[in-house]
């Protein structure tokens, strides 16, 4: 099978939303990045490539800086200075806007997007497709609510499922970089010891250094809590008061948070190990992104205990 990839290397994003879920701060949620990929597809389809379909995606982090100030072991959020607003009762008077904590970050990431469509190895549409991607990213794209400052020229890679192509054209292009992958297995192991989901998540985030008989220090790796989707908490209703899209049914949801890991790109053997796909599990009301290597969880079921 020929796997076609669009690589968007080293996208510099300023003031991205670091509220990764209602109760975690850090690398932006996977849902926000997946939303940006879907938005890019819609823009491309409306500008001359209607057959293009972005199927799955991977995200590689090169640099991440949270807007915070540190003093010893203590850290505090650097808030934005929002402009004054007019007083409703006295238009001649200006007041401070309502206080809403905003946590921002700057990051350098690369996106790996698997796609299908008329752009292929034998097609002459490749250059036009790349130029449209460039103009779209420059003109109107935001990723995780952040501004796209710059990026390297996008690349098209075909036959990416071949290990040699993966190592030479993807790992070679994006190293050094850390791919974000899912680690629900660590939560499951903790749940087997009678811990609840929140305790399992917190226990896995603690970094413990231990020395083995050879004196080598071992630890679990770079683990982070990540929001991978949403769970519906109400039934689907045709219309909700003040919803922005009058044509789409509405449902209230809550974030689903589990464990992720940033793993150095050269440790992967094939492209499928780091790609995420979207999935809707109707019987559980799950709207989630999941990884392909979770074969026991891929098709029908996700254990709710894996999330908080």
GURO-999868 format. One line per 3 residues: their letters; for each residue x, y, z of N, C-alpha, C, O. Coordinates in steps of 0.001 Angstrom, whole numbers, padded with zeros to 6 digits. Layout:
N
A> X:Y:Z:X:Y:Z:X:Y:Z:X:Y:Z; ...
***
This chain:
308
XXX> 000848:-001196:000000:000000:000000:000000:000878:001240:000000:001839:001327:000764; 000549:002195:-000855:001309:003433:-000951:000741:004460:000018:-000397:004902:-000136; 001522:004835:001003:001113:005852:001965:001690:007189:001535:002909:007346:001455
XXX> 000814:008159:001255:001233:009494:000821:001159:010446:001997:000160:010483:002714; 002215:011211:002192:002298:012110:003332:002575:013538:002879:003326:013780:001934; 001951:014467:003577:002281:015889:003486:003003:016262:004770:002445:016121:005858
XXX> 004229:016734:004655:005029:017121:005817:005064:018645:005899:005464:019316:004948; 004642:019187:007048:004744:020624:007307:005819:020816:008369:005531:020717:009562; 007054:021089:007953:008164:021083:008905:008328:022416:009638:008157:023491:009064
XXX> 008661:022308:010908:009089:023438:011744:008149:024643:011629:008543:025723:011190; 006914:024426:012031:005945:025518:012098:006158:026256:013418:005997:025673:014489; 006515:027522:013343:006701:028345:014535:005367:028996:014877:004819:029752:014074
XXX> 004842:028706:016062:003521:029190:016473:003679:030042:017714:004315:029626:018682; 003103:031236:017688:003198:032172:018806:001849:032293:019507:000803:032364:018862; 001891:032315:020838:000695:032505:021670:-000367:031437:021426:-001554:031742:021310
XXX> 000078:030178:021351:-000878:029075:021285:-001507:028866:022655:-000927:029228:023678; -002695:028279:022663:-003432:028061:023902:-002832:026893:024673:-002858:025756:024202; -002291:027170:025857:-001665:026127:026669:-002631:025510:027672:-002235:024651:028461
XXX> -003918:025942:027654:-004936:025227:028416:-005241:023951:027640:-006143:023943:026802; -004512:022884:027901:-004680:021665:027126:-005968:020935:027459:-006419:020103:026672; -006571:021224:028602:-007887:020712:028993:-008390:021630:030101:-007652:022520:030524
XXX> -009630:021447:030592:-010108:022325:031670:-009288:022258:032954:-009417:023132:033811; -008437:021222:033103:-007690:021091:034355:-006226:020751:034150:-005560:020366:035111; -005700:020874:032951:-004280:020662:032726:-003712:021790:031871:-004396:022355:031018
XXX> -002453:022099:032121:-001742:023147:031384:-000487:022532:030792:000209:021762:031455; -000200:022872:029547:001003:022358:028912:000880:022368:027410:000319:023297:026829; 001407:021329:026778:001357:021228:025329:-000102:021248:024879:-000928:020559:025477
XXX> -000447:022021:023838:-001856:022130:023407:-002499:020777:023155:-001825:019802:022822; -003813:020736:023319:-004547:019479:023198:-004440:018915:021792:-004309:019650:020813; -004500:017599:021717:-004459:016931:020423:-005677:017298:019589:-005603:017329:018361
XXX> -006791:017575:020246:-008005:017955:019521:-007841:019294:018814:-008378:019487:017723; -007107:020221:019422:-006904:021520:018773:-006000:021387:017551:-006213:022060:016543; -004996:020525:017639:-004113:020305:016493:-004853:019554:015391:-004717:019876:014210
XXX> -005642:018543:015789:-006452:017832:014799:-007458:018746:014136:-007740:018598:012947; -008008:019696:014890:-008928:020664:014303:-008251:021541:013268:-008855:021886:012253; -006978:021911:013521:-006238:022713:012550:-005988:021930:011260:-006061:022484:010163
XXX> -005691:020627:011405:-005489:019782:010224:-006780:019693:009412:-006750:019779:008185; -007902:019522:010088:-009195:019445:009397:-009538:020779:008725:-010068:020806:007614; -009227:021887:009416:-009473:023212:008841:-008637:023413:007583:-009126:023959:006594
XXX> -007381:022976:007612:-006518:023105:006437:-007078:022303:005269:-007043:022768:004130; -007592:021111:005532:-008183:020311:004464:-009365:021029:003836:-009484:021056:002611; -010241:021612:004645:-011414:022300:004108:-011002:023487:003232:-011609:023739:002191
XXX> -009974:024208:003661:-009515:025346:002858:-008920:024882:001529:-009154:025497:000489; -008146:023788:001571:-007538:023259:000353:-008618:022751:-000609:-008542:022984:-001815; -009616:022059:-000068:-010682:021515:-000914:-011492:022621:-001588:-011971:022449:-002708
XXX> -011640:023748:-000906:-012429:024847:-001469:-011630:025699:-002447:-012183:026607:-003068; -010335:025417:-002594:-009478:026242:-003452:-008876:025463:-004614:-007786:025792:-005084; -009579:024430:-005081:-009124:023774:-006299:-008712:022328:-006164:-008354:021701:-007161
XXX> -008750:021769:-004952:-008397:020362:-004764:-009520:019656:-004004:-009316:019229:-002867; -010701:019526:-004611:-011856:018976:-003891:-011714:017500:-003534:-012425:017019:-002652; -010821:016771:-004191:-010696:015340:-003926:-009709:015029:-002802:-009598:013878:-002379
XXX> -008996:016038:-002318:-007999:015805:-001271:-008703:015478:000051:-009635:016174:000455; -008249:014419:000715:-008786:014027:002020:-007629:013766:002969:-006807:012882:002725; -007563:014534:004051:-006559:014306:005083:-007093:013232:006031:-008106:013444:006698
XXX> -006427:012097:006095:-006936:010958:006845:-006438:010935:008295:-007241:010906:009227; -005141:010946:008478:-004542:010811:009803:-003389:011792:009918:-002934:012344:008917; -002921:012006:011132:-001845:012972:011313:-000970:012582:012503:-001393:011847:013395
XXX> 000248:013091:012488:001169:012970:013610:001738:014328:013920:001797:015197:013050; 002160:014521:015162:002725:015806:015575:004078:015565:016220:004224:014699:017083; 005072:016347:015789:006441:016246:016293:006812:017583:016917:006700:018629:016278
XXX> 007252:017543:018165:007635:018760:018877:009146:018955:018807:009915:018047:019123; 009565:020158:018389:010981:020502:018360:011356:021443:019500:012462:021379:020035; 010426:022309:019859:010686:023268:020944:009353:023716:021521:008385:023926:020790
XXX> 009313:023862:022852:008078:024282:023519:008446:025177:024694:009247:024791:025546; 007864:026369:024743:008113:027310:025829:006788:027831:026367:006025:028477:025648; 006525:027546:027630:005322:028041:028294:005597:029449:028811:006678:029721:029333
XXX> 004622:030344:028668:004803:031712:029148:004592:031733:030660:003467:031847:031146; 005686:031620:031381:005649:031598:032829:006928:032210:033367:007934:032303:032664; 006873:032625:034619:008066:033122:035297:008390:032175:036449:007487:031677:037120
XXX> 009667:031930:036673:010088:030981:037696:010950:031658:038749:011764:032530:038448; 010750:031235:039990:011584:031661:041100:011873:030425:041941:011050:030007:042755; 013045:029851:041735:013350:028600:042395:012498:027480:041832:012495:027235:040625
XXX> 011770:026796:042721:010873:025724:042298:009462:026225:042019:008613:025461:041562; 009205:027499:042289:007875:028056:042081:007775:028679:040695:008739:029251:040186; 006606:028561:040097:006378:029176:038800:005022:029856:038813:004111:029430:039523
XXX> 004892:030905:038032:003632:031634:037941:003363:031952:036480:004286:032076:035675; 002091:032082:036153:001669:032321:034783:001895:033779:034406:001611:034678:035197; 002398:034013:033217:002531:035357:032674:001245:035671:031919:001000:035122:030845
XXX> 000423:036557:032483:-000871:036865:031889:-000734:037943:030818:000221:038720:030817; -001692:037974:029919:-001684:038976:028858:-002280:040276:029367:-003137:040275:030250; -001822:041381:028805:-002383:042689:029140:-003447:043087:028141:-003142:043645:027086
XXX> -004702:042801:028472:-005792:043089:027539:-006140:044578:027544:-006063:045222:028591; -006520:045133:026392:-006819:046580:026316:-008083:046929:027098:-008918:046069:027379; -008201:048209:027441:-009380:048688:028153:-010614:048630:027262:-010511:048688:026036
XXX> -011787:048515:027891:-013048:048484:027161:-013949:049606:027661:-013792:050085:028784; -014895:050023:026820:-015816:051085:027203:-016824:050596:028236:-017333:049478:028159; -017093:051457:029194:-018105:051158:030201:-019484:051216:029546:-019785:052175:028836
XXX> -020326:050205:029774:-021647:050162:029149:-022533:051310:029634:-023306:051865:028854; -022427:051665:030905:-023273:052713:031457:-022744:054099:031128:-023514:055051:031006; -021447:054210:030989:-020848:055506:030672:-019852:055322:029518:-018692:054990:029762
XXX> -020284:055530:028267:-019415:055286:027106:-018154:056130:027097:-017197:055800:026396; -018133:057232:027875:-016951:058076:027917:-015880:057524:028852:-014760:058033:028898; -016232:056491:029587:-015330:055935:030585:-014829:054557:030130:-015582:053767:029561
XXX> -013556:054289:030390:-012962:053009:030041:-012649:052224:031309:-012182:052792:032296; -012901:050945:031282:-012631:050084:032431:-011800:048884:031995:-011661:048610:030803; -011259:048184:032963:-010497:046976:032669:-011453:045859:032262:-012547:045750:032815
XXX> -011052:045032:031304:-011923:043924:030885:-012013:042871:031985:-011187:042869:032899; -012999:041974:031917:-013101:040901:032915:-011824:040072:032953:-011202:039812:031923; -011450:039667:034151:-010211:038909:034323:-010440:037454:033913:-011202:036731:034555
XXX> -009785:037043:032858:-009837:035653:032408:-008398:035187:032225:-007661:035713:031391; -008012:034193:033017:-006637:033706:032936:-006380:033058:031585:-007091:032131:031195; -005385:033530:030879:-004997:032957:029596:-003559:032472:029711:-002665:033225:030098
XXX> -003354:031231:029377:-002016:030655:029442:-001567:030380:028019:-002183:029594:027300; -000498:031031:027625:-000023:030945:026247:001332:030253:026188:002028:030124:027194; 001686:029813:024988:002979:029172:024794:003475:029464:023382:002701:029817:022492
XXX> 004765:029310:023203:005382:029364:021882:005934:027975:021584:006504:027328:022463; 005769:027526:020368:006260:026189:020049:006697:026083:018598:006268:026838:017725; 007562:025120:018387:008073:024772:017070:007682:023308:016847:008246:022415:017479
XXX> 006723:023058:015957:006251:021703:015721:006274:021385:014235:006319:022280:013391; 006242:020096:013934:006065:019629:012556:004835:018749:012513:004591:017971:013436; 004058:018864:011448:002868:018046:011258:003103:017061:010124:003599:017426:009058
XXX> 002742:015813:010367:002815:014751:009369:001387:014349:009046:000684:013828:009912; 000942:014581:007815:-000460:014367:007445:-000538:013313:006340:000033:013477:005262; -001249:012242:006628:-001511:011229:005604:-002729:011669:004788:-003746:012067:005356
XXX> -002626:011598:003470:-003717:012101:002639:-003973:011180:001457:-003145:010344:001095; -005155:011365:000866:-005542:010702:-000372:-006065:011756:-001332:-006570:012795:-000907; -005945:011487:-002641:-006467:012435:-003615:-005725:012365:-004927:-004979:011421:-005188
XXX> -005942:013388:-005761:-005357:013406:-007101:-003861:013676:-007095:-003187:013419:-008093; -003329:014189:-005992:-001897:014479:-005922:-001172:013185:-005583:-001289:012669:-004472; -000425:012669:-006549:000319:011439:-006331:001672:011527:-007015:002044:012563:-007567
XXX> 002390:010435:-006969:003768:010446:-007465:003841:010739:-008958:004810:011345:-009417; 002837:010322:-009721:002846:010514:-011176:002082:011760:-011616:001973:012041:-012810; 001553:012508:-010641:000743:013675:-010976:001613:014916:-011129:002679:015026:-010524
XXX> 001129:015857:-011963:001817:017141:-012131:001263:018213:-011197:001637:019380:-011303; 000373:017825:-010283:-000294:018797:-009416:000497:019098:-008149:000090:019946:-007355; 001616:018419:-007950:002353:018542:-006691:002779:019961:-006365:002577:020429:-005245
XXX> 003371:020659:-007342:003856:022014:-007075:002707:022971:-006761:002812:023791:-005849; 001616:022866:-007510:000460:023713:-007243:-000132:023435:-005871:-000566:024351:-005173; -000147:022164:-005492:-000654:021772:-004185:000202:022365:-003069:-000328:022892:-002091
XXX> 001512:022280:-003214:002425:022829:-002203:002279:024343:-002107:002249:024892:-001006; 002189:025028:-003258:002048:026487:-003227:000743:026905:-002575:000702:027929:-001893; -000324:026143:-002763:-001594:026448:-002114:-001483:026240:-000604:-002029:027027:000170
XXX> -000792:025200:-000185:-000552:024980:001248:000196:026166:001843:-000161:026652:002916; 001219:026626:001161:002034:027743:001667:001197:029000:001802:001240:029666:002836; 000430:029334:000760:-000375:030557:000813:-001460:030461:001883:-001782:031465:002519
XXX> -002027:029275:002094:-003057:029108:003121:-002478:029277:004512:-003084:029930:005361; -001321:028702:004755:-000675:028844:006067:-000301:030292:006341:-000400:030755:007478; 000129:031015:005303:000518:032415:005475:-000698:033315:005693:-000635:034260:006480
XXX> -001794:033030:005008:-002907:033980:004966:-003865:033857:006144:-004220:034866:006753; -004288:032642:006477:-005461:032557:007350:-005421:031440:008381:-006452:031137:008981; -004284:030823:008605:-004268:029669:009497:-003850:030059:010915:-002935:030854:011130
XXX> -004560:029466:011863:-004169:029503:013269:-004154:028062:013763:-004996:027252:013377; -003203:027761:014609:-003075:026416:015160:-003124:026512:016668:-002298:027191:017276; -004086:025838:017279:-004297:025899:018733:-004453:027346:019186:-003928:027733:020230
XXX> -005164:028135:018412:-005426:029561:018666:-004179:030421:018555:-004232:031613:018861; -003064:029854:018126:-001831:030617:017993:-001583:031064:016566:-002118:030484:015622; -000771:032095:016414:-000441:032643:015097:000725:031872:014477:001728:031609:015140
XXX> 000583:031517:013213:001663:030871:012480:002656:031945:012040:002345:032787:011197; 003853:031904:012622:004867:032925:012340:005689:032566:011112:005902:033401:010233; 006146:031326:011055:006964:030896:009918:006938:029377:009844:006455:028709:010758
XXX> 007463:028836:008744:007553:027387:008574:008493:027105:007416:008697:027953:006548; 009063:025913:007410:009879:025484:006287:008980:025032:005143:007785:024802:005331; 009552:024910:003990:008753:024534:002816:008152:023133:003002:008870:022191:003337
XXX> 006839:022996:002784:006202:021675:002901:006794:020670:001923:007315:021040:000870; 006705:019394:002287:007224:018307:001459:006136:017272:001201:005273:017043:002048; 006183:016659:000042:005348:015511:-000268:006230:014274:-000279:007282:014264:-000918
XXX> 005810:013237:000420:006562:011993:000493:005619:010847:000154:004550:010714:000750; 006024:010018:-000809:005222:008880:-001225:005917:007582:-000800:007123:007561:-000553; 005146:006519:-000721:005645:005217:-000257:006254:005325:001140:007270:004697:001438
XXX> 005616:006133:001990:006163:006366:003331:006014:005156:004231:006609:005118:005308; 005226:004152:003815:005092:002941:004611:006330:002057:004531:006478:001135:005333; 007218:002318:003579:008456:001550:003470:009453:002029:004515:009707:003230:004608
XXX> 010025:001122:005306:010941:001521:006402:012106:002386:005936:012502:003315:006641; 012661:002098:004762:013797:002878:004271:013387:004314:003985:014112:005252:004318; 012214:004485:003361:011718:005835:003076:011436:006574:004379:011748:007759:004497
XXX> 010851:005889:005355:010554:006511:006642:011823:007012:007319:011860:008140:007809; 012856:006187:007349:014099:006575:008035:014811:007722:007317:015278:008664:007957; 014891:007641:006000:015697:008611:005265:014979:009938:005047:015586:011001:005175
XXX> 013678:009882:004714:012982:011095:004301:012159:011746:005399:011821:012925:005289; 011828:011019:006448:011018:011603:007519:011859:011807:008770:011946:012919:009289; 012478:010733:009255:013337:010867:010436:014500:011804:010134:014843:012658:010951
XXX> 015103:011643:008962:016219:012505:008587:015826:013966:008468:016631:014855:008750; 014582:014221:008049:014115:015601:007867:013744:016258:009192:014003:017448:009377; 013146:015515:010113:012540:016108:011300:013348:015918:012583:012950:016427:013631
XXX> 014444:015219:012531:015286:015108:013723:016100:016390:013895:016488:017010:012905; 016369:016803:015166:015850:016234:016407:014405:016657:016651:014036:017811:016427; 013605:015722:017106:012202:016003:017370:011579:014867:018145:012045:013729:018094
XXX> 010507:015193:018872:009814:014216:019706:008380:014064:019205:007621:015032:019171; 008017:012841:018816:006657:012565:018372:005773:012285:019579:006176:011581:020505; 004556:012845:019561:003600:012627:020641:002819:011346:020363:002170:011213:019325
XXX> 002892:010396:021318:002178:009141:021181:001326:008907:022431:001479:009594:023442; 000434:007933:022343:-000497:007641:023427:000069:006555:024337:000650:005577:023866; -000108:006742:025665:000382:005760:026637:-000712:005367:027624:-000515:005422:028838
XXX> -001862:004970:027095:-002928:004485:027978:-002528:003211:028703:-003107:002864:029732; -001528:002513:028158:-001121:001260:028782:-000583:001473:030194:-000754:000612:031057; 000071:002621:030437:000573:002905:031777:-000570:003139:032754:-000503:002727:033912
XXX> -001630:003810:032273:-002802:004010:033123:-003455:002665:033427:-003881:002428:034557; -003536:001796:032445:-004155:000487:032646:-003389:-000322:033695:-003995:-000971:034547; -002057:-000279:033631:-001267:-001030:034609:-001532:-000544:036023:-001598:-001345:036956
XXX> -001687:000783:036189:-001973:001322:037506:-003385:000989:037948:-003623:000736:039129; -004325:000986:037012:-005707:000633:037351:-005807:-000825:037812:-006649:-001162:038645; -004957:-001672:037274:-004954:-003072:037692:-004554:-003227:039154:-004837:-004250:039779
XXX> -003884:-002191:039702:-003495:-002206:041119:-004516:-001497:041994:-004196:-001057:043099; -005743:-001385:041503:-006883:-000840:042260:-006813:000668:042475:-007454:001175:043396; -006064:001397:041667:-006060:002859:041741:-007154:003410:040834:-007540:002767:039858
XXX> -007656:004615:041159:-008633:005215:040260:-007898:005944:039130:-006669:006011:039117; -008669:006486:038183:-008065:007049:036973:-007177:008250:037287:-006089:008374:036723; -007628:009143:038185:-006839:010332:038488:-005547:009969:039201:-004489:010493:038851
XXX> -005605:009078:040199:-004387:008648:040889:-003433:007946:039928:-002216:008115:040018; -003981:007168:039018:-003141:006474:038037:-002413:007467:037145:-001240:007278:036824; -003106:008517:036747:-002497:009543:035907:-001389:010262:036654:-000298:010454:036116
XXX> -001661:010666:037903:-000672:011401:038686:000533:010538:039024:001668:011013:038972; 000299:009269:039372:001412:008378:039695:002329:008182:038498:003545:008070:038656; 001754:008142:037306:002571:007933:036111:003391:009161:035746:004415:009046:035071
XXX> 002945:010351:036194:003661:011582:035859:004829:011855:036785:005668:012707:036493; 004891:011140:037902:006017:011308:038814:007249:010659:038189:007195:009511:037748; 008351:011392:038154:009589:010864:037574:010435:010295:038713:010879:011027:039597
XXX> 010646:008994:038676:011447:008311:039680:012731:007806:039040:012704:007149:037999; 013859:008120:039676:015142:007635:039198:015597:006492:040090:015628:006623:041314; 015945:005390:039484:016426:004242:040230:017719:003745:039597:017886:003790:038378
XXX> 018625:003275:040436:019876:002728:039929:019804:001217:039915:019479:000583:040919; 020115:000647:038755:020161:-000809:038682:021536:-001308:039103:022376:-000529:039553; 021757:-002581:038958:023020:-003159:039426:024226:-002605:038686:025341:-002622:039208
XXX> 024006:-002110:037464:025118:-001534:036698:025304:-000054:036984:026201:000581:036429; 024463:000498:037846:024575:001913:038180:023896:002829:037201:024114:004040:037244; 023062:002283:036300:022364:003087:035296:021065:003629:035865:020329:002898:036528
XXX> 020775:004892:035618:019527:005492:036071:018422:005225:035057:018594:005445:033858; 017291:004748:035557:016153:004452:034687:014960:005286:035108:014736:005488:036301; 014192:005774:034146:012960:006483:034449:011968:006225:033335:012309:005602:032329
XXX> 010743:006697:033502:009649:006318:032613:009661:007069:031285:008998:006637:030342; 010376:008152:031181:010351:008906:029934:009620:010223:030109:009243:010597:031219; 009424:010923:028994:008799:012242:029006:007292:012054:028854:006766:012051:027741
XXX> 006610:011900:029976:005174:011662:029986:004427:012951:030280:004878:013774:031077; 003274:013122:029625:002457:014326:029814:000988:013926:029794:000628:012950:029135; 000122:014668:030510:-001317:014463:030313:-001747:015124:029010:-001339:016249:028721
XXX> -002562:014437:028226:-003025:014991:026963:-004531:014794:026830:-005092:013789:027266; -005164:015789:026213:-006589:015687:025886:-006698:015090:024490:-006242:015686:023514; -007304:013908:024401:-007389:013213:023120:-008797:013219:022535:-009013:012658:021460
XXX> -009763:013842:023217:-011110:013864:022667:-012137:014300:023682:-011818:014931:024689; -013387:013950:023395:-014500:014393:024233:-015501:013257:024411:-015620:012370:023566; -016206:013307:025517:-017289:012370:025775:-018584:013149:025907:-018670:014088:026699
XXX> -019595:012765:025133:-020880:013447:025193:-021565:013210:026529:-021661:012074:026993; -022040:014290:027145:-022731:014189:028440:-024217:014510:028310:-024952:014420:029293; -024662:014876:027133:-026079:015090:026864:-026429:014401:025559:-025545:013982:024812
XXX> -027690:014287:025292:-028124:013765:023998:-027927:014829:022919:-027750:016010:023216; -027959:014391:021674:-027816:015321:020555:-029140:016048:020344:-030196:015425:020231; -029065:017372:020295:-030263:018186:020072:-030098:018947:018763:-028985:019341:018415
XXX> -031197:019161:018030:-031090:019843:016732:-030576:021270:016842:-029901:021765:015939; -030905:021945:017973:-030551:023353:018074:-030356:023723:019545:-031107:023288:020418; -029341:024524:019792:-029086:025035:021141:-029067:026554:021089:-028703:027141:020070
XXX> -029457:027185:022178:-029536:028633:022230:-028173:029267:021975:-027184:028914:022618; -028129:030200:021036:-026927:030988:020727:-025783:030155:020143:-024633:030591:020201; -026054:028985:019590:-024970:028239:018961:-024557:028941:017667:-025377:029558:016987
XXX> -023267:028831:017344:-022726:029587:016216:-023110:029000:014866:-023246:029732:013886; -023286:027678:014808:-023628:027014:013556:-025068:026515:013653:-025353:025555:014369; -025970:027172:012929:-027382:026807:012988:-027706:025528:012234:-028809:025000:012374
XXX> -026778:025018:011443:-027062:023857:010603:-026573:022538:011202:-026844:021471:010650; -025860:022601:012319:-025253:021399:012894:-025901:021051:014222:-026063:021931:015067; -026281:019787:014433:-026821:019379:015741:-025821:019635:016857:-024615:019695:016614
XXX> -026315:019786:018073:-025493:020240:019191:-025464:019182:020289:-026434:018452:020495; -024337:019113:020987:-024213:018220:022141:-023182:018794:023104:-022130:019268:022675; -023473:018755:024402:-022504:019164:025411:-021579:017990:025705:-022015:016843:025802
XXX> -020287:018306:025846:-019280:017264:026046:-018325:017670:027155:-018299:018825:027582; -017537:016700:027615:-016452:016942:028552:-015161:016377:027975:-015171:015406:027219; -014049:017006:028348:-012752:016573:027830:-012365:015210:028397:-012692:014872:029534
XXX> -011662:014441:027574:-011126:013148:027987:-009605:013257:028003:-008978:013503:026972; -009023:013071:029176:-007583:013253:029367:-006951:011911:029711:-007446:011184:030572; -005871:011594:029043:-005121:010381:029338:-003629:010703:029258:-003250:011874:029214
XXX> -002789:009680:029238:-001347:009893:029216:-000814:009869:027795:-001254:009085:026954; 000144:010750:027552:000895:010729:026311:002375:010738:026612:002791:010997:027741; 003161:010457:025602:004616:010458:025758:005255:011109:024544:004855:010855:023408
XXX> 006248:011947:024791:007073:012486:023713:008270:011556:023548:009090:011407:024454; 008354:010935:022377:009408:009962:022124:010247:010429:020939:009720:010875:019920; 011576:010314:021098:012484:010746:020034:012180:009994:018739:011949:008785:018744
XXX> 012184:010729:017644:011684:010218:016371:012474:009013:015869:011903:008139:015215; 013754:008946:016154:014561:007851:015606:014238:006500:016249:014715:005466:015781; 013432:006498:017318:013082:005242:017981:011901:004532:017323:011575:003404:017693
XXX> 011260:005178:016355:010145:004555:015648:010662:003765:014451:011663:004128:013834; 009959:002676:014134:010351:001829:013027:009545:002106:011767:010036:001891:010659; 008298:002587:011926:007454:002851:010771:006509:004001:011077:006308:004366:012235
XXX> 005934:004565:010025:005137:005781:010157:003858:005538:010941:003391:006445:011629; 003266:004328:010861:001987:004081:011522:002090:004148:013032:001074:004309:013709; 003284:004031:013575:003460:004039:015028:003216:005415:015640:002998:005513:016848
XXX> 003246:006466:014847:003103:007800:015422:001909:008576:014874:001714:009738:015230; 001105:007946:014007:-000063:008632:013461:-001276:008479:014374:-001445:007464:015051; -002113:009514:014374:-003385:009511:015105:-004526:009504:014109:-004435:010101:013036
XXX> -005614:008814:014475:-006813:008821:013643:-008009:009229:014496:-008015:008997:015704; -009010:009830:013882:-010221:010208:014599:-011189:009035:014620:-011232:008231:013689; -011953:008952:015682:-012902:007855:015819:-014107:008326:016620:-013971:009074:017588
XXX> -015281:007881:016207:-016516:008137:016953:-017090:006805:017401:-017407:005957:016567; -017227:006611:018694:-017775:005384:019258:-019154:005713:019776:-019314:006266:020864; -020150:005365:018980:-021511:005824:019227:-022071:005328:020554:-022724:006093:021264
XXX> -021833:004067:020905:-022470:003517:022101:-021928:004143:023389:-022613:004138:024412; -020709:004680:023348:-020134:005325:024523:-020119:006847:024425:-019695:007521:025364; -020574:007395:023303:-020548:008846:023069:-019128:009400:023097:-018904:010508:023584
XXX> -018171:008637:022578:-016772:009068:022548:-016441:009680:021189:-016734:009104:020142; -015830:010851:021231:-015248:011485:020049:-013757:011613:020338:-013356:012535:021048; -012931:010725:019816:-011549:010643:020268:-010583:010515:019093:-010949:010096:017994
XXX> -009334:010894:019371:-008211:010538:018519:-007487:009384:019196:-007258:009401:020405; -007130:008377:018397:-006434:007211:018936:-005338:006795:017982:-005300:007227:016830; -004440:005947:018476:-003299:005521:017680:-003544:004155:017072:-004335:003358:017576
XXX> -002847:003906:015979:-003072:002672:015232:-002491:001445:015917:-002973:000335:015691; -001461:001617:016753:-000825:000448:017338:-001578:-000089:018548:-001175:-001106:019112; -002670:000572:018965:-003480:000048:020053:-004496:-000936:019478:-005692:-000648:019440
XXX> -004018:-002096:019032:-004858:-003033:018302:-006014:-003562:019131:-007075:-003879:018594; -005811:-003659:020451:-006876:-004200:021293:-008001:-003201:021521:-009070:-003567:022010; -007762:-001926:021164:-008755:-000892:021436:-009238:-000208:020162:-010033:000729:020235
XXX> -008779:-000653:019004:-008964:000148:017807:-010402:000194:017297:-010904:001278:016999; -011066:-000931:017191:-012258:-000976:016360:-013533:-000570:017064:-014291:000252:016548; -013784:-001135:018238:-015111:-000968:018807:-015136:-000297:020164:-016030:000505:020435
XXX> -014170:-000607:021033:-014310:-000209:022418:-013099:000563:022908:-011966:000307:022500; -013363:001509:023788:-012335:002173:024578:-012786:002097:026026:-013941:002390:026336; -011895:001710:026902:-012248:001587:028316:-012310:002971:028920:-011320:003702:028884
XXX> -013461:003352:029481:-013638:004688:030041:-012669:004942:031181:-012311:006092:031435; -012228:003876:031890:-011321:004060:033009:-009956:004545:032586:-009163:004974:033425; -009660:004483:031263:-008361:004958:030780:-008309:006495:030779:-007239:007070:030580
XX> -009421:007148:030994:-009499:008595:030901:-010000:009181:032201:-010599:008482:033018; -009752:010476:032393:-010391:011223:033491:-011189:012362:032858:-011823:013141:033569
***
